[in-house]
Amino acid sequence: MHLRELKKSANNILRNKGDAIYGERVIAMARKVGKIYIEPGTSKHQIQRTILKDNVFCLIDKAFRIKDQKLRRK
């Protein structure tokens, strides 16, 4: 998909510091992608973290779901 098509499919576009997205699958586009860092996750799983820079756009492709639980804010 092109950027124009992705932006048309977005319901809300958040642009303020501290705004976050959470999903099972996220499409991300950026001009620069930083180094990938490996961090510990739950049990034996590991998590990859990176920084996207310059003209970043992310879209949730598949919503996050928790069965029989509520998503809690910290």
Backbone as CSV, one residue per row, in Angstrom:
resi,resn,N_x,N_y,N_z,CA_x,CA_y,CA_z,C_x,C_y,C_z
1,MET,0.828,-1.182,0.000,0.000,0.000,0.000,0.875,1.249,0.000
2,HIS,0.419,2.257,-0.662,1.124,3.524,-0.667,0.719,4.344,0.555
3,LEU,1.537,5.322,0.923,1.285,6.151,2.095,-0.078,6.832,2.017
4,ARG,-0.462,7.290,0.862,-1.758,7.956,0.691,-2.912,7.014,1.046
5,GLU,-2.829,5.766,0.614,-3.857,4.772,0.912,-3.873,4.425,2.394
6,LEU,-2.687,4.327,3.023,-2.617,4.032,4.448,-3.253,5.144,5.276
7,LYS,-2.952,6.402,4.929,-3.515,7.528,5.683,-5.031,7.597,5.534
8,LYS,-5.560,7.226,4.378,-7.012,7.222,4.183,-7.677,6.154,5.045
9,SER,-6.990,5.034,5.295,-7.571,3.952,6.087,-7.469,4.209,7.590
10,ALA,-6.734,5.232,8.019,-6.586,5.540,9.447,-7.797,6.300,9.965
11,ASN,-8.292,5.919,11.146,-9.417,6.618,11.769,-8.946,7.894,12.466
12,ASN,-7.928,7.786,13.282,-7.372,8.923,14.014,-5.869,8.968,13.781
13,ILE,-5.330,10.157,13.636,-3.881,10.324,13.552,-3.464,11.180,14.735
14,LEU,-2.674,10.613,15.639,-2.209,11.308,16.838,-0.820,11.874,16.579
15,ARG,-0.589,13.109,17.015,0.685,13.773,16.709,1.375,14.362,17.922
16,ASN,0.889,14.100,19.127,1.450,14.715,20.320,2.410,13.783,21.052
17,LYS,3.363,14.370,21.774,4.320,13.585,22.553,3.549,12.780,23.593
18,GLY,3.896,11.524,23.729,3.234,10.657,24.691,2.099,9.833,24.107
19,ASP,1.662,10.118,22.882,0.631,9.303,22.236,1.228,7.940,21.898
20,ALA,0.438,6.894,22.038,0.948,5.541,21.805,-0.067,4.727,21.010
21,ILE,0.426,3.670,20.373,-0.447,2.709,19.700,-0.118,1.326,20.250
22,TYR,-1.079,0.428,20.179,-0.893,-0.907,20.718,-1.669,-1.863,19.829
23,GLY,-1.018,-2.855,19.253,-1.710,-3.781,18.379,-0.947,-5.077,18.209
24,GLU,-1.604,-6.053,17.619,-0.974,-7.336,17.309,-0.005,-7.195,16.138
25,ARG,-0.405,-6.409,15.140,0.435,-6.202,13.966,0.348,-4.727,13.589
26,VAL,1.515,-4.082,13.419,1.582,-2.652,13.125,2.416,-2.441,11.870
27,ILE,1.909,-1.612,10.968,2.661,-1.225,9.774,3.376,0.075,10.105
28,ALA,4.687,0.120,9.878,5.468,1.324,10.188,6.256,1.741,8.956
29,MET,6.258,3.053,8.713,7.028,3.615,7.609,7.837,4.779,8.157
30,ALA,9.121,4.871,7.775,9.979,5.962,8.227,11.128,6.137,7.249
31,ARG,11.677,7.329,7.231,12.836,7.573,6.375,14.099,6.930,6.939
32,LYS,14.226,6.930,8.290,15.405,6.342,8.927,14.967,5.362,10.005
33,VAL,15.587,4.186,10.017,15.327,3.177,11.035,16.621,2.977,11.809
34,GLY,16.526,3.099,13.145,17.708,3.000,13.993,18.159,1.568,14.207
35,LYS,19.202,1.434,15.021,19.757,0.134,15.372,18.738,-0.662,16.180
36,ILE,18.690,-1.986,15.981,17.758,-2.843,16.708,18.430,-3.347,17.977
37,TYR,17.749,-3.142,19.111,18.238,-3.593,20.409,17.377,-4.756,20.868
38,ILE,18.008,-5.766,21.473,17.304,-6.917,22.013,17.176,-6.711,23.517
39,GLU,15.941,-6.802,24.026,15.670,-6.627,25.445,14.938,-7.852,25.973
40,PRO,15.064,-8.121,27.269,14.346,-9.272,27.829,12.849,-9.032,27.850
41,GLY,12.100,-10.083,27.600,10.641,-10.010,27.628,10.128,-10.942,28.709
42,THR,8.978,-11.524,28.492,8.430,-12.463,29.463,9.033,-13.844,29.234
43,SER,9.320,-14.550,30.314,9.866,-15.901,30.271,11.136,-15.933,29.409
44,LYS,11.181,-16.775,28.386,12.356,-16.868,27.516,12.230,-16.004,26.270
45,HIS,11.135,-15.285,26.134,10.917,-14.460,24.956,11.736,-13.178,25.017
46,GLN,12.133,-12.702,23.882,12.878,-11.455,23.802,12.093,-10.447,22.969
47,ILE,12.364,-9.181,23.210,11.657,-8.108,22.522,12.668,-7.284,21.738
48,GLN,12.317,-6.903,20.512,13.173,-6.031,19.703,12.672,-4.604,19.824
49,ARG,13.603,-3.657,19.965,13.261,-2.245,20.083,14.118,-1.450,19.120
50,THR,13.533,-0.467,18.476,14.265,0.416,17.578,13.611,1.793,17.594
51,ILE,14.255,2.754,17.006,13.722,4.103,16.901,13.516,4.421,15.429
52,LEU,12.337,4.924,15.102,12.028,5.371,13.746,12.160,6.888,13.729
53,LYS,12.827,7.431,12.710,13.076,8.872,12.644,12.615,9.442,11.308
54,ASP,12.306,10.719,11.324,11.998,11.504,10.128,10.792,10.990,9.356
55,ASN,9.696,11.712,9.481,8.485,11.438,8.724,7.940,10.032,9.001
56,VAL,7.725,9.719,10.276,7.271,8.390,10.696,5.751,8.307,10.638
57,PHE,5.239,7.183,10.136,3.802,6.918,10.110,3.589,5.454,10.482
58,CYS,2.737,5.197,11.480,2.428,3.835,11.907,0.918,3.634,11.883
59,LEU,0.502,2.435,11.515,-0.912,2.102,11.423,-1.127,0.714,12.012
60,ILE,-2.134,0.576,12.878,-2.455,-0.733,13.439,-3.169,-1.544,12.362
61,ASP,-2.577,-2.674,11.992,-3.141,-3.539,10.959,-4.047,-4.606,11.568
62,LYS,-3.722,-5.057,12.793,-4.532,-6.053,13.491,-4.652,-5.609,14.942
63,ALA,-5.879,-5.439,15.421,-6.117,-4.939,16.780,-5.661,-5.937,17.834
64,PHE,-5.252,-5.400,18.978,-4.827,-6.222,20.111,-6.056,-6.676,20.875
65,ARG,-6.089,-7.939,21.272,-7.222,-8.478,22.023,-6.723,-9.278,23.212
66,ILE,-7.398,-9.117,24.326,-7.123,-9.938,25.512,-8.415,-10.672,25.835
67,LYS,-8.358,-11.985,25.899,-9.547,-12.767,26.216,-9.749,-12.802,27.735
68,ASP,-10.944,-12.491,28.183,-11.350,-12.552,29.585,-10.491,-11.685,30.509
69,GLN,-9.860,-10.659,30.010,-9.064,-9.744,30.821,-9.299,-8.327,30.332
70,LYS,-8.993,-7.368,31.186,-9.094,-5.974,30.790,-7.675,-5.416,30.633
71,LEU,-7.483,-4.567,29.654,-6.203,-3.910,29.460,-6.075,-2.833,30.526
72,ARG,-5.054,-2.914,31.341,-4.894,-1.999,32.456,-3.914,-0.887,32.124
73,ARG,-4.213,0.292,32.601,-3.277,1.425,32.490,-2.442,1.478,33.735
74,LYS,-1.184,1.849,33.588,-0.303,1.968,34.757,-0.311,3.386,35.266
